[in-house]
């Protein structure tokens, strides 16, 4: 597993809670997390425009089920802990 950083990656999700994100596809004009490659880690940022809550961390992309785990929170609006979305 390698740390992979790609430009213009942005996806939507309807996942709730603090668990792994199920990705719902790339936003218009952006790439999906699939460019990171199955099993690789990458930086991520999540923002909820309704509540203003946010989280920045490192996660692992999994092609099967198109998910992104939230392995390490670097900073967040929840005092550096996982944010429940």
N, CA and C atoms as an extended XYZ file, in Angstrom:
255
Properties=species:S:1:pos:R:3:atomname:S:1:resname:S:1:resid:I:1 pbc="F F F"
N         0.856       -1.164        0.000 N   UNK     1
C         0.000        0.000        0.000 CA  UNK     1
C         0.904        1.229        0.000 C   UNK     1
N         0.649        2.126       -0.930 N   UNK     2
C         1.453        3.343       -1.083 CA  UNK     2
C         0.592        4.574       -0.835 C   UNK     2
N         1.246        5.644       -0.412 N   UNK     3
C         0.553        6.924       -0.302 CA  UNK     3
C         0.547        7.560       -1.687 C   UNK     3
N        -0.648        7.824       -2.214 N   UNK     4
C        -0.807        8.382       -3.556 CA  UNK     4
C        -1.560        9.702       -3.450 C   UNK     4
N        -1.022       10.734       -4.097 N   UNK     5
C        -1.679       12.042       -4.115 CA  UNK     5
C        -1.991       12.396       -5.560 C   UNK     5
N        -3.232       12.712       -5.839 N   UNK     6
C        -3.678       13.085       -7.187 CA  UNK     6
C        -4.391       14.430       -7.129 C   UNK     6
N        -4.378       15.141       -8.238 N   UNK     7
C        -5.053       16.434       -8.328 CA  UNK     7
C        -6.496       16.271       -8.793 C   UNK     7
N        -7.325       17.220       -8.372 N   UNK     8
C        -8.713       17.339       -8.809 CA  UNK     8
C        -9.527       16.078       -8.557 C   UNK     8
N        -9.453       15.568       -7.331 N   UNK     9
C       -10.255       14.422       -6.912 CA  UNK     9
C       -11.329       14.939       -5.960 C   UNK     9
N       -12.581       14.674       -6.317 N   UNK    10
C       -13.694       15.114       -5.466 CA  UNK    10
C       -14.893       14.214       -5.733 C   UNK    10
N       -15.412       13.619       -4.680 N   UNK    11
C       -16.585       12.756       -4.808 CA  UNK    11
C       -17.638       13.140       -3.784 C   UNK    11
N       -18.833       12.700       -4.050 N   UNK    12
C       -19.928       12.905       -3.115 CA  UNK    12
C       -20.165       11.608       -2.345 C   UNK    12
N       -20.848       11.728       -1.218 N   UNK    13
C       -21.223       10.561       -0.424 CA  UNK    13
C       -22.480       10.893        0.365 C   UNK    13
N       -23.255        9.880        0.633 N   UNK    14
C       -24.431       10.046        1.490 CA  UNK    14
C       -24.218        9.301        2.803 C   UNK    14
N       -22.993        8.869        3.050 N   UNK    15
C       -22.650        8.125        4.260 CA  UNK    15
C       -22.894        8.973        5.500 C   UNK    15
N       -23.455        8.359        6.531 N   UNK    16
C       -23.649        9.038        7.810 CA  UNK    16
C       -22.832        8.329        8.883 C   UNK    16
N       -22.583        9.026        9.962 N   UNK    17
C       -21.837        8.439       11.069 CA  UNK    17
C       -20.349        8.709       10.965 C   UNK    17
N       -19.552        7.855       11.606 N   UNK    18
C       -18.104        8.034       11.657 CA  UNK    18
C       -17.342        6.932       10.931 C   UNK    18
N       -18.039        6.106       10.187 N   UNK    19
C       -17.391        4.966        9.551 CA  UNK    19
C       -16.833        5.250        8.164 C   UNK    19
N       -16.517        4.175        7.484 N   UNK    20
C       -15.993        4.217        6.125 CA  UNK    20
C       -17.002        4.877        5.190 C   UNK    20
N       -16.492        5.710        4.275 N   UNK    21
C       -17.353        6.412        3.321 CA  UNK    21
C       -17.621        5.541        2.102 C   UNK    21
N       -18.866        5.422        1.709 N   UNK    22
C       -19.214        4.807        0.430 CA  UNK    22
C       -19.294        5.946       -0.570 C   UNK    22
N       -18.436        5.894       -1.566 N   UNK    23
C       -18.325        6.991       -2.532 CA  UNK    23
C       -19.407        6.888       -3.592 C   UNK    23
N       -19.965        8.033       -3.977 N   UNK    24
C       -21.114        8.059       -4.877 CA  UNK    24
C       -20.794        8.635       -6.253 C   UNK    24
N       -19.530        8.805       -6.574 N   UNK    25
C       -19.167        9.304       -7.899 CA  UNK    25
C       -18.544       10.683       -7.859 C   UNK    25
N       -17.771       10.948       -8.878 N   UNK    26
C       -17.037       12.214       -8.963 CA  UNK    26
C       -17.977       13.387       -9.224 C   UNK    26
N       -17.655       14.504       -8.612 N   UNK    27
C       -18.367       15.746       -8.889 CA  UNK    27
C       -17.998       16.205      -10.298 C   UNK    27
N       -18.870       16.939      -10.934 N   UNK    28
C       -18.626       17.424      -12.289 CA  UNK    28
C       -17.302       18.182      -12.361 C   UNK    28
N       -16.470       17.800      -13.334 N   UNK    29
C       -15.190       18.444      -13.544 CA  UNK    29
C       -14.053       17.891      -12.701 C   UNK    29
N       -14.318       16.825      -11.931 N   UNK    30
C       -13.307       16.234      -11.060 CA  UNK    30
C       -13.129       14.747      -11.364 C   UNK    30
N       -12.056       14.164      -10.811 N   UNK    31
C       -11.801       12.731      -10.925 CA  UNK    31
C       -12.367       12.029       -9.700 C   UNK    31
N       -12.576       10.720       -9.820 N   UNK    32
C       -12.997        9.924       -8.667 CA  UNK    32
C       -11.762        9.421       -7.922 C   UNK    32
N       -11.961        8.932       -6.723 N   UNK    33
C       -10.863        8.397       -5.930 CA  UNK    33
C       -10.250        7.146       -6.551 C   UNK    33
N       -10.880        6.581       -7.558 N   UNK    34
C       -10.313        5.389       -8.208 CA  UNK    34
C        -8.929        5.655       -8.794 C   UNK    34
N        -8.594        6.914       -9.093 N   UNK    35
C        -7.269        7.242       -9.632 CA  UNK    35
C        -6.166        6.994       -8.604 C   UNK    35
N        -6.541        6.889       -7.346 N   UNK    36
C        -5.578        6.604       -6.285 CA  UNK    36
C        -5.096        5.157       -6.373 C   UNK    36
N        -5.977        4.266       -6.788 N   UNK    37
C        -5.647        2.848       -6.927 CA  UNK    37
C        -6.088        2.043       -5.721 C   UNK    37
N        -6.563        0.855       -5.984 N   UNK    38
C        -7.095       -0.035       -4.957 CA  UNK    38
C        -6.052       -0.342       -3.880 C   UNK    38
N        -6.432       -0.132       -2.629 N   UNK    39
C        -5.566       -0.454       -1.507 CA  UNK    39
C        -4.551        0.618       -1.138 C   UNK    39
N        -4.515        1.703       -1.890 N   UNK    40
C        -3.569        2.785       -1.599 CA  UNK    40
C        -4.179        3.805       -0.654 C   UNK    40
N        -3.322        4.514        0.055 N   UNK    41
C        -3.776        5.553        0.963 CA  UNK    41
C        -3.646        6.919        0.294 C   UNK    41
N        -4.438        7.860        0.769 N   UNK    42
C        -4.402        9.220        0.233 CA  UNK    42
C        -4.938       10.179        1.287 C   UNK    42
N        -4.663       11.436        1.094 N   UNK    43
C        -5.248       12.464        1.945 CA  UNK    43
C        -6.696       12.703        1.514 C   UNK    43
N        -7.539       13.084        2.451 N   UNK    44
C        -8.922       13.428        2.131 CA  UNK    44
C        -9.361       14.621        2.981 C   UNK    44
N       -10.384       15.292        2.513 N   UNK    45
C       -11.039       16.347        3.279 CA  UNK    45
C       -12.541       16.172        3.090 C   UNK    45
N       -13.278       16.266        4.179 N   UNK    46
C       -14.740       16.160        4.130 CA  UNK    46
C       -15.306       17.448        4.726 C   UNK    46
N       -16.340       17.964        4.082 N   UNK    47
C       -16.992       19.168        4.579 CA  UNK    47
C       -18.490       19.025        4.429 C   UNK    47
N       -19.225       19.322        5.482 N   UNK    48
C       -20.678       19.311        5.447 CA  UNK    48
C       -21.154       20.761        5.380 C   UNK    48
N       -21.643       21.161        4.223 N   UNK    49
C       -22.038       22.559        4.024 CA  UNK    49
C       -23.251       22.954        4.861 C   UNK    49
N       -24.025       21.988        5.321 N   UNK    50
C       -25.188       22.288        6.154 CA  UNK    50
C       -24.785       22.629        7.582 C   UNK    50
N       -23.918       21.813        8.163 N   UNK    51
C       -23.533       21.999        9.567 CA  UNK    51
C       -22.236       22.781        9.745 C   UNK    51
N       -21.411       22.798        8.694 N   UNK    52
C       -20.109       23.439        8.795 CA  UNK    52
C       -19.032       22.536        9.373 C   UNK    52
N       -19.378       21.306        9.706 N   UNK    53
C       -18.395       20.363       10.233 CA  UNK    53
C       -17.442       19.903        9.140 C   UNK    53
N       -16.200       19.613        9.546 N   UNK    54
C       -15.181       19.221        8.575 CA  UNK    54
C       -14.172       18.272        9.203 C   UNK    54
N       -13.456       17.575        8.314 N   UNK    55
C       -12.442       16.618        8.752 CA  UNK    55
C       -11.389       16.485        7.662 C   UNK    55
N       -10.118       16.421        8.045 N   UNK    56
C        -9.011       16.209        7.122 CA  UNK    56
C        -8.217       15.033        7.655 C   UNK    56
N        -7.865       14.104        6.778 N   UNK    57
C        -7.140       12.935        7.251 CA  UNK    57
C        -6.503       12.137        6.147 C   UNK    57
N        -6.123       10.927        6.511 N   UNK    58
C        -5.545        9.962        5.578 CA  UNK    58
C        -6.445        8.743        5.583 C   UNK    58
N        -6.814        8.271        4.383 N   UNK    59
C        -7.694        7.120        4.273 CA  UNK    59
C        -7.213        6.156        3.217 C   UNK    59
N        -7.849        5.006        3.159 N   UNK    60
C        -7.504        3.959        2.197 CA  UNK    60
C        -8.659        3.759        1.228 C   UNK    60
N        -8.347        3.810       -0.080 N   UNK    61
C        -9.358        3.593       -1.112 CA  UNK    61
C        -9.478        2.100       -1.386 C   UNK    61
N       -10.710        1.607       -1.462 N   UNK    62
C       -10.980        0.219       -1.813 CA  UNK    62
C       -11.911        0.198       -3.015 C   UNK    62
N       -11.459       -0.444       -4.100 N   UNK    63
C       -12.246       -0.473       -5.340 CA  UNK    63
C       -13.523       -1.285       -5.170 C   UNK    63
N       -13.452       -2.391       -4.456 N   UNK    64
C       -14.623       -3.221       -4.219 CA  UNK    64
C       -15.543       -2.481       -3.264 C   UNK    64
N       -16.678       -2.039       -3.763 N   UNK    65
C       -17.608       -1.262       -2.955 CA  UNK    65
C       -17.350        0.228       -3.029 C   UNK    65
N       -16.295        0.604       -3.736 N   UNK    66
C       -15.873        2.012       -3.882 CA  UNK    66
C       -15.993        2.772       -2.563 C   UNK    66
N       -15.080        2.452       -1.662 N   UNK    67
C       -15.097        3.067       -0.341 CA  UNK    67
C       -13.780        3.771       -0.030 C   UNK    67
N       -13.853        4.671        0.931 N   UNK    68
C       -12.676        5.341        1.461 CA  UNK    68
C       -12.764        5.267        2.981 C   UNK    68
N       -11.827        4.521        3.579 N   UNK    69
C       -11.806        4.440        5.040 CA  UNK    69
C       -11.191        5.713        5.599 C   UNK    69
N       -11.516        6.011        6.811 N   UNK    70
C       -11.002        7.209        7.485 CA  UNK    70
C       -10.018        6.733        8.552 C   UNK    70
N        -8.779        6.453        8.135 N   UNK    71
C        -7.796        5.788        8.990 CA  UNK    71
C        -7.188        6.701       10.047 C   UNK    71
N        -6.786        7.891        9.653 N   UNK    72
C        -6.101        8.810       10.563 CA  UNK    72
C        -6.667       10.206       10.384 C   UNK    72
N        -7.225       10.763       11.434 N   UNK    73
C        -7.718       12.136       11.390 CA  UNK    73
C        -6.552       13.065       11.734 C   UNK    73
N        -6.250       13.998       10.840 N   UNK    74
C        -5.178       14.956       11.076 CA  UNK    74
C        -5.687       16.189       11.809 C   UNK    74
N        -6.864       16.660       11.410 N   UNK    75
C        -7.534       17.788       12.067 CA  UNK    75
C        -9.024       17.666       11.790 C   UNK    75
N        -9.826       18.267       12.656 N   UNK    76
C       -11.270       18.258       12.420 CA  UNK    76
C       -11.953       19.318       13.267 C   UNK    76
N       -13.209       19.549       12.955 N   UNK    77
C       -14.020       20.476       13.742 CA  UNK    77
C       -14.479       19.816       15.040 C   UNK    77
N       -14.103       18.553       15.240 N   UNK    78
C       -14.450       17.803       16.446 CA  UNK    78
C       -13.199       17.568       17.293 C   UNK    78
N       -12.427       18.626       17.480 N   UNK    79
C       -11.213       18.575       18.325 CA  UNK    79
C       -10.227       17.504       17.877 C   UNK    79
N       -10.117       17.301       16.557 N   UNK    80
C        -9.162       16.344       16.030 CA  UNK    80
C        -9.630       14.908       16.004 C   UNK    80
N       -10.892       14.668       16.320 N   UNK    81
C       -11.461       13.325       16.297 CA  UNK    81
C       -12.363       13.145       15.088 C   UNK    81
N       -12.755       11.893       14.826 N   UNK    82
C       -13.715       11.630       13.750 CA  UNK    82
C       -14.960       12.485       13.935 C   UNK    82
N       -15.489       12.964       12.839 N   UNK    83
C       -16.728       13.755       12.852 CA  UNK    83
C       -17.860       12.839       12.420 C   UNK    83
N       -18.974       12.895       13.115 N   UNK    84
C       -20.163       12.152       12.716 CA  UNK    84
C       -20.952       13.003       11.732 C   UNK    84
N       -21.005       12.543       10.508 N   UNK    85
C       -21.720       13.276        9.453 CA  UNK    85
C       -23.108       12.729        9.269 C   UNK    85
